């Protein structure tokens, strides 16, 4: 892996983070009012995963990772990046309390963010499998 590959991967992270941020803004401004916060969070997990899948479908081939192991590692690193991005954005930009951040990750409180991060980890592999078939 050379420097150009690392730049492509960082661009991939930024692209997904940008899409997820727009998805979160849409949820906050529109869905929360129409569906309620709890339902809107659950719906936005699905739209966020769909958006991530689309980005993976079009961008992962550009990165050039072809092995299934490499794609899973890319997905895991993407999920870790997004977790850190969400925590940093929530805590240090939006000044959200730690308890609220931890609640967002708690499946027992009806939040599916951690499940979304797990599914996100396989998005590059699933998108590439679909890309290979088509």
Order of alpha helices (4+ residues) and beta strands (2+ residues): alpha-alpha-alpha-alpha-alpha-alpha
